[in-house]
Amino acid sequence: FISSTISEDEGESFEFDRTRSHYLRTADLGLTQDTIFAQQFLDNPNSIPEPHYHHPTPHPPPGVQFNIDENWICVDDGSGGHSPIAPQAVDALVNMGYRAACDPMMWTPTSKTRKYMTEKRITFDSLPLPGPLFEGEGGINDKNCLLWSGRFRHRYHGFELPAIRSQGIVNKSAEELVDLLMDSSRVDEYNKASTGRTDEVVLSYGNDDGCPFSGQRKKKLTGVVMHGATIVDGSAFIDDELKTSSTSSSSQRSKVSVFCGVTKLVRSTNKIPLIKKTSEFITLLHCRELLEEQGGNGYIIVGRSITPADDGRSRAVIRSEVLLSVTIIRRLHQSEKGVAKSAAVSDSGRVASKKDLRNRCLLITMNHVKSPLIPKMIAKKIGLSAATGFMSDIRAA
């Protein structure tokens, strides 16, 4: 169960402990043993790639039935660090999650949402919601929440279950909302059924400029470079320009949530009414800034259940799966100096000012969940109700 990748030339050895690793499904992400070139993760060509750690494999974790159509990787090495393939898998999860959440062909609005969009003359991809934003929108008394249901077109694990999408304005700045959702100690502020969420393994704290989970790739330098210039992320700078760039970069980083780039494995538990059991999720959770091609000016948080090799759960625990969770948070204003802070709003009906918009954001959620507690025939109804409740709880937090 403990494997080593050994470099013949340098004598280096890297150990991977399968008995303590956590496994992630990747077939629907386009990551399979046939699509990944494992040698890209090896520093030495004489090293031997290890299944699960350097490339996906159909072999499942202990206790999971084998399926030739599925592929799995280990997101950690069993010792607290991330596996070599984990950053690429997280990139694929973010890309697939964003495409799914923003694909109008996948989603069917509820009758109430269809009526609202027709009256307001808005389309699926209107960002943010057009029209006047009054002070009450996004506050605790705002009951407006747009809802869609849809299904994935792939044939992988959980494809037969409905996915739910919601959208609404929240009375918080984008940074404040990200901090609320990513901080495990604050889950009970918006989930009253929660009995706690703990960070089992932190793969990345996101505070490193070279964070492998940031979604940013170093640029290749091209062209002629002046003698004495310093190369930074594919760009050449002389000393004065470098100082100015560093100051600008530092200022830019100060506007970003402290959870940007954070990647962790969390264990969440919830009380189930009328049942003397606990519902449990073990999930990979990751946050990053939206890229320019994704519209920028906000954040994306993705989650997917992982399977621990050492699954010592008790019989009183019911394990549910987050097949895919996507949260897109967009600012309603262009980012300016400083980080916007939350400000109370009223229901006076006055059109919101630019200052008010800095304290609000557009929240888009997409959830695809599998639970033995939810019969398939009522999964859509329960999902839509849960999405509405989540939006109300976030506004009240």
N, C-alpha and C positions, 0 to 999 in steps of 0.2 A: 504493500500500500504506500510505501515511501519510495518515490522515484527520484533519480538524480540525472541531471543533464551535465555531462562532463566534457570539457574542452581538452582535447588531446594535446594541443600545442602549449597551452598556458597552464594546464593542470587545474583549472577552476572547476568547482562543482556547485550546482544549484539544486537544492532539494525541494521537492514538492510533496507535501503530506496529504494523500488522498483521504485519509481517515478524518481530517479536520477541515477539509475544503468545502466550499459552497458551489453548487452547480446551477447553471442558467441555461434555459432552452434558447436555441439560436436559429433553428431552421427557418422560421418566418422572417428572420432578419437578413436572410441571404448569406448567412455564415454557415457553411457546411464543410465537411472534410474534402469536398471536391472544389471548393471555391477559394480556399485560403492557402496561401503559399507560406508554410510554416517557417521556412528559413529566414523570412524577413524579421523574425523575432529573436534570431540567434546572432550573437556578436561574433561567433567563430563558425565558419562553414563546416568544421569537423565535428561540431556538436550534434547530438542526436535530438531531434524534436520530440517532445513528450505530448501524447494525446491529452486533450482537455486543457492543457496549459499553453501549448503553442499552436494548436489547431483543433477545431471541433471534431467530435466523434459521435457515432450513434449510440455508443455504450452509455447507459444511464447511470445515475448514482444508485447506491444501495437502496433497495426497497421499491424502485420504480420499474414498471414493466418495460421490456425492450420493445422499441418500435423503430423499424428501419427508416421511416420517414423523418424521425426526429434527430436533432443533433444537440450536443451539450458541450459547454466549456466550464472550466472552473474560474471563478472571478477572483479568487485569492489563492495564495500558495500554501495555506494551512498554517502559516506562521505570522499572520497579521499583515502581510504585504499583498499587493495585487499581482495577479498572474500576468505574464507577458502579453497575452491576447486580450486581457480585460478592457484596456482603453479603446481598442478597435470595436469590441462588442458593444460598449456603451455608446460610442459614436453611431453605430448602426441602430441601436435602440432609439436614440434621439431622432435620427433621420426618419426612421419608419414611423415613430410616434407622431412627429410633426406632420408628416404627409397624411396620415390617417385622420388626425384631428381637423385638418384643413381641406379635406377632399369632399367637395359638395356632392359628388356622385355617390358617396357612401351613406349619406345621412338623409333621413326622412323626418321632417319636423312634426311635432304634435299639432293637432288641430288649432289649439290656442296660439301656438307659436306661429303657425302659418297665417292666422288671422292678423296677429300683431304685425308681422313683417309686411303683409299686404297693405294694412292701414298706414304704416310708416314709410312704405315704399323703399324698403331696404332689401338687400340681397344677402346670401349666405356669407360672403366674404367681405362685407362692409366693415372696415376697421378704422376707428371704433364705430359704435352705433351712431349713425348720423342724426341730425336734428338737435333741438335745444336740450341741454342737460340741466335740469332744474336741481336745486339744492338738495332735495330729498332723495334723488336717485343715487343708489349705492349705499344709503344709510340703513339703519336698523328697521325702519318702517317701509322700506322698498320691498315689495313682494314680486317684482318683475324678474322672471328667469326664463330665458329661451331654452327649449329642450328639443333634442333630436334623438332618434334611435337608429341603429344601423348594424350591419353584419360585415365581417371580414370575408374577402373573396378567396382567401387561401383555404387549404384543407388540413391545416395543422391543429395542434392541441387547442380545444375550446372554440373552434370556428363556428360551431352550431349555436353558441350562446350570443345573445344580443349585446351590443356595446351602447353606451349612453354618452351623449355629449350635452353639455350645458354652457350657457354664456350669460354674463351679466356684469353690471358695474358694481365695484366694491369701494367703499369709502376708506381706502387706505392707499398709501403710496405703493408703488411696485416693490420697492425695497422692503418696506414694512411687511407686506404680505408674504414675500419670499421668506423673510426671517421667521414669521409665524409658522409657516408650513414645514420648514426644514428643521426647526428647533424641537427636538424630541421631548423636551421638558415642558412644552407649551401645548401639547396635543389636547389636553383636557379643556383648553379655552374654547375650542370649537367642536369637540367630540365628547359629549357628555356620557356616552356609553363606554368610553375608553377607560381601561384600568392600567394604562401605561404603555409607553413605547421606549425601548432601550436601544442604544447603538451598540450592536454586537461587535462589528468590525468596521473601522474607518479606513477605507482604501486610499482616500485623498482628502486633505483638509482644505485644498483649494487655494492656499496662501503662497504657493510657489509660482514664480514667473514661468517656470518650465513644467507646470502641472500637466501630466499626460492626459488628464480627463477634461481639459479646458475646451477642447474642440478646435483649438488653434494649432496650426501646423507651421513650423518654421519655413520661411520662404528661401528659395534658392537664389543666390546672388548671381546677377548677370551684368554684363557690360564692363566698362572701364572704371577702376577704382583709384582715387587720388592717393598718392603715397602718404602714409601716416594716418590714414582714416581708420576708424574703428567700425567693425562689422557687428550690427545688432539686428537679429531677426531678418536677415537678408537685405538690409539696407546699410549703406556706408555713411558714416558721420565723421566730421572733424570735431575737435574738442568742444568748441562753443555750441555747435549744433546738438551734440550729444547731451550737454547739460540742459539745453532747452527742451530736448525731447524727453529727457528723464523727468524734468519738472512737469511737463505736460502729461506724461504717462502716469506719474504719481497722482496728479490732480484727477485724471480720469479714473484711476483705481479707487479713489476716495468716494466716487459716486456709485460704486458697485456694491451689491450685497456681500456681506462677509461669507455667505454660504455659496457663492459662485465658485464652481469647480469642486464642491464637496461631493464625495461619492462614498456611501456607507451602506452597510447591511444592518437593517433594523428589524426588531421583533416587536410586533404590536399585538395587544390583547384587548378584547372587548367583552363586556358582559352581555349575555343573551337573555332577554326577558322571558320568564316562564320556563326556562331551561337551566338546569343546574350544571351548565357547562360553559366553557370559555372559548370564544372564537379567536383564532390566532393566525397572523400573517407574518411570514419572514420575507422581507422585501429588499431588493437592491433599490436604493434611492439616490438620484443624481440631479444636480442643478447646474445650469450654465446660462450664459447670456445668449439671446437670440442672435443669429448671424445676420448679416446684411441681406443675404438672399431670402431670409425668412422674415424680413420686414424690420429686424432690429428693434431697438427702443423697448426692450423688455427681457423677460427670462422664460426659460422652459424647465420644468421639473418632470422627470420621467421615473417610473417605477415598474418593477416586474418581480414576481415571486422567485425566490431561489430555494433550492433544496439542499439542506445541510447533509453531509455524509453521515455525521453522528447525530441522528434524529432521536433524541431521548425524550420525546413528549409523553405526557401522561394520558390516561384514558379519558380524563375530564376535559381534554382539549380537543376542539374540532379545528382541523387545519383547512383553511380556505386559501384560494390562490388569486393573486392579482395578475391576470394574464397580461394586462397592459394598463398603465395609468399615465396620463399626460395632463400636465397643467401648464397652460400658456398664460403669461401675465404681461400685458402691454400697458405702457404708460399712455395717458391721454394727453400728454404734452411732450414736447421734445426736451430731452435731458438738458438741464442748465446747471449753473454753479451750485454746488451743495446738493444734499439729498433731501427730497421733499419729506416733510413730516406730516403725520396725521393731524387733521383739524376737524372739530365738530361741525356738522352741517345741520340746517333746519329744514322745515317743510314750507317755507314762506312762499315758494313758487317763483322766486327771483331766479333769473337765468344765471347759471354758475359762471363765475369769473375764471380767468386764467389761473389765479391762485388756488381756487377751489379744485380745478382740474389737476393741478400738481399733486393734490392729496387724494386722488382717485386713480383707479386702474381698471382695465378691462380684464376680466377673469374668464378663461375658457378651460373647461375640464372635459376629459374623456376617460371613461372607466370601462374596463372589460374584466369582469370578475367571475370566478367559478367557485361555488360554495355548495357543500352537501346540504346546507340548510335551506337553499333556495330552489324550489321545483322549477324546472325549465319552463313550464306553461305560464308561470307568473313572474318570471325573471325580469321581463321588460317593465311591468307595472311597478315592481319593487325598485328597480334601478332608477326609473324616472322620479319616483317619490324620494329616494335617497339623494338624488342630485339636487332636487329643490330644497330639501332640508339642509344639505351641506352649504348651499349658497346663502341661506338665511342665517345659519350658524356662523359662517365666516363674517358676514356683515355685522353680526351682533358681538363678535369677539373683540 
